[in-house]
Amino acid sequence: MSSIKIIELEKDQFSVEVIDKETTFHKVIISDKIHQNLTGGEVSKTQLLKKSFEFLLEREPNTSILTNFEIQLISNYFSDYENYISSWSKI
């Protein structure tokens, strides 16, 4: 089981450390507009990021996750991402 540590660097920029067999570091941008589109503002950006990394880690190893990306890019690789986040954040 991976461990996920998130640090807010700036209002829209986060550092994510994923500790597994190999530790990886990622920088992720979540704009207010995308945060609102994905969650309706129902959860914090940190909660969205944690759930997004859990989603990714169920599908690929942490070493395959991009090191720098904007959160909405996930749906380019996994078409079910936005539905997953939308249904999760409305619970």
C-alpha positions as CSV (number, residue, x, y, z in Angstrom):
1,M,0.0,0.0,0.0
2,S,1.4,3.4,-1.0
3,S,1.6,6.3,1.3
4,I,0.6,9.7,-0.1
5,K,1.9,13.0,1.3
6,I,0.6,16.3,0.0
7,I,2.0,19.8,0.6
8,E,0.4,22.9,-0.7
9,L,3.2,25.0,-2.3
10,E,0.9,27.8,-3.6
11,K,-2.8,28.4,-4.0
12,D,-3.0,26.1,-7.1
13,Q,0.3,24.2,-6.9
14,F,0.9,21.1,-4.8
15,S,3.8,18.7,-4.1
16,V,2.9,15.1,-3.8
17,E,5.2,12.4,-2.4
18,V,4.3,8.8,-3.0
19,I,6.1,6.3,-0.9
20,D,6.1,2.8,-2.2
21,K,8.9,0.4,-3.2
22,E,10.3,3.5,-4.9
23,T,9.5,7.0,-3.6
24,T,8.4,9.5,-6.3
25,F,7.7,13.2,-6.2
26,H,5.1,15.1,-8.3
27,K,4.0,18.7,-8.8
28,V,0.3,19.1,-9.6
29,I,-1.7,22.2,-10.5
30,I,-5.3,22.4,-9.6
31,S,-7.0,25.7,-10.8
32,D,-10.1,27.0,-9.0
33,K,-12.1,26.4,-12.3
34,I,-11.0,22.8,-12.6
35,H,-11.6,22.2,-8.9
36,Q,-15.1,23.5,-9.2
37,N,-15.8,21.5,-12.4
38,L,-14.6,18.3,-10.9
39,T,-16.0,18.6,-7.4
40,G,-18.5,21.4,-7.3
41,G,-16.4,22.7,-4.5
42,E,-17.7,19.9,-2.2
43,V,-14.2,18.8,-1.2
44,S,-10.9,20.6,-0.7
45,K,-8.2,20.6,-3.4
46,T,-6.0,18.5,-1.1
47,Q,-8.8,15.9,-0.8
48,L,-9.3,15.9,-4.5
49,L,-5.6,15.4,-5.0
50,K,-5.4,12.5,-2.6
51,K,-8.4,10.8,-4.1
52,S,-6.9,11.4,-7.6
53,F,-3.6,9.8,-6.6
54,E,-5.5,6.8,-5.1
55,F,-7.3,6.5,-8.4
56,L,-4.0,6.6,-10.3
57,L,-2.3,4.1,-8.0
58,E,-5.1,1.6,-8.5
59,R,-4.2,1.7,-12.2
60,E,-0.5,2.1,-12.5
61,P,2.7,2.2,-10.3
62,N,3.7,5.5,-8.9
63,T,6.8,5.4,-11.1
64,S,4.5,5.7,-14.1
65,I,2.7,8.9,-12.9
66,L,3.9,12.1,-14.5
67,T,6.1,14.3,-12.4
68,N,4.5,17.6,-13.4
69,F,0.9,17.9,-14.6
70,E,-2.4,19.7,-14.3
71,I,-5.0,17.5,-12.6
72,Q,-7.4,17.5,-15.5
73,L,-4.7,15.7,-17.6
74,I,-5.6,12.5,-15.8
75,S,-8.8,12.2,-17.9
76,N,-6.7,12.2,-21.1
77,Y,-5.2,8.9,-19.9
78,F,-8.2,7.4,-18.0
79,S,-11.6,8.2,-19.5
80,D,-13.4,7.2,-16.3
81,Y,-11.5,9.7,-14.1
82,E,-14.0,12.6,-14.1
83,N,-17.0,10.3,-13.5
84,Y,-15.1,8.6,-10.6
85,I,-14.2,11.9,-9.0
86,S,-17.7,13.4,-9.6
87,S,-19.5,10.5,-8.0
88,W,-17.0,10.3,-5.1
89,S,-17.1,14.0,-4.3
90,K,-20.9,14.1,-4.2
91,I,-21.1,11.4,-1.5
